[in-house]
Structure formats: structure tokens, C-alpha cells
């Protein structure tokens, strides 16, 4: 969708770690699986199609196993899915360590201890602990089971809702599978991808360079 300089690549790599915290995902492993998901969408080779699992937990457990394999190098992707993704080995090693994940988890708990005004707010902590996998579960399960389709992509991808704010446009899966290189996941007049204006602003500021879809 866009290119960026080495400086900004490192900057956003670091920002990803800070934002994801205890649920940090390795960009290399994520990129490989995302490419596989598009190439094999809703087939048996799809890493996380909801149509081959009884429930979302089985789907995500299978996804986790494959992700760990690519992250640790015990699994190797096919050639068409490898390369052209950022790699920062020292950052990945630290960000995925137990020390880092536990430190972030303790930080979340401490924040709630100081600022929570009701006991039930502590029930929100698991969302912070597993934010990355939880987001992936919602997008991949709902985005291929519920909603409407603007395009026939020969798969089960759906636009779960025309209101894309809650998942920042990610639930426009049908649109995304039709135009995977487009930075704007919204395609109809009533669909809004809230991230697209941000990308346009970053492009205007020359922080990223959007490519023509």
C-alpha cells in the first residue's frame, strides 16, 4: 500500500511495540500469514478461515501454531510469501520475551490500580493482555462469516458492517480481498475507513509514499 524510509520504518516498528505491548506480533510472521490468507482465502490452506473450524477458539489456536512456527523459523513459507517485509531481530527478540510481555501486563494492572473507579473495570484487563490476537479473531471470524458482499471474490469474505470505526476499517474484508493493495478499505459511499485520511495525511507530510492501487 505504501513505502517509507528506513528511519520511519524503525519509528513505526517501535511504535507498534509500544502500542501492542503484551500482545506484540512479529511483523514478519504476520506478513507471511496475511499473504497466505489472501492467496488461499477460505480454503483448507487458509491459516485462519472460520469455515474450517468449529469455533473461533480452534481457529485462533491453529493460527497461533502457524504464527509461532514462522516467528521462530521452525516453519518456512513458500517463496511467493517470503521477503519484502521489515525485520528487526533484536527488537523482535525483546518484544516477544516473557520479560517484556509480563512487564507490560504489570503496567496495565498498575494503571487500573491507580485509576479504576469501580471493581468491574478490572474485568477489562484481559482485553489489554491479548489485544492483538483478540483483534485478529474478530476480524478473521466476523469478516468471513457475517455481513454483505460488494464483490464476488470466490471466497466467503464479507463486509461485516458499513460502520467501520470500531475495527478501523478492518471489517471491510470483502472490499479488502477485492483490492488488497488499496489503502482505502471502504468502496461504497456509505462506507467509511477512518484510517484512510490518516494515511493520506502521512503521505502529504512525506512520511509515507502511497502507491497507486
Secondary structure, 3 states (H helix, E strand, C coil): CEECCHHHHHHHHHHHHHHHHHHCCCHHHHHHHHHHHHHCCCCCCCCCCHHHCCCHHHHHHHHHHHHHHHHHCCCCCCHHHCCCCCCCHHHHHHHCCHHHHHHHHHHHHHHHHHHCCCHHHHHHHHHHHCHHHHHHHHHHHHCCCCCECCCCCCCCCCECCCECCCCCCCCEHHHHHHCCCCCCCCCCCCCECCCHHHHHHHHHCCCCEECCC
